[in-house]
Amino acid sequence: MKLRNYLFAAVVLASVTFVSCNPDSIADEDNPYQTEEKIDKKDIKIPGED
């Protein structure tokens, strides 16, 4: 019975370690900021300057 508990604990520990250390994550694919878009400096207009 003790061996069964140790085996179960080892399986749980291994699965938690694998999931927490897995680099493939949905959050990695999400980019909350759009950084690909460039701003053209010619389109920026400052009030008071001609």
MOKAZI-V685240 format. One record per residue. OMEGA is omega in degrees with one decimal (999 if undefined). Layout:
OMEGA
OMEGA
This chain:
179.2
179.1
179.4
178.6
178.0
178.7
177.8
178.8
178.8
178.8
178.6
179.3
-179.9
-179.0
178.0
178.7
-179.8
-177.4
-177.5
-178.7
-178.5
-178.0
179.5
-178.1
178.2
-179.2
178.1
-179.1
179.5
175.1
-176.7
-179.7
178.3
-175.9
-176.7
-173.3
179.1
177.0
178.7
-176.1
178.8
-178.1
-179.3
179.8
179.5
179.6
178.7
177.6
179.0
999
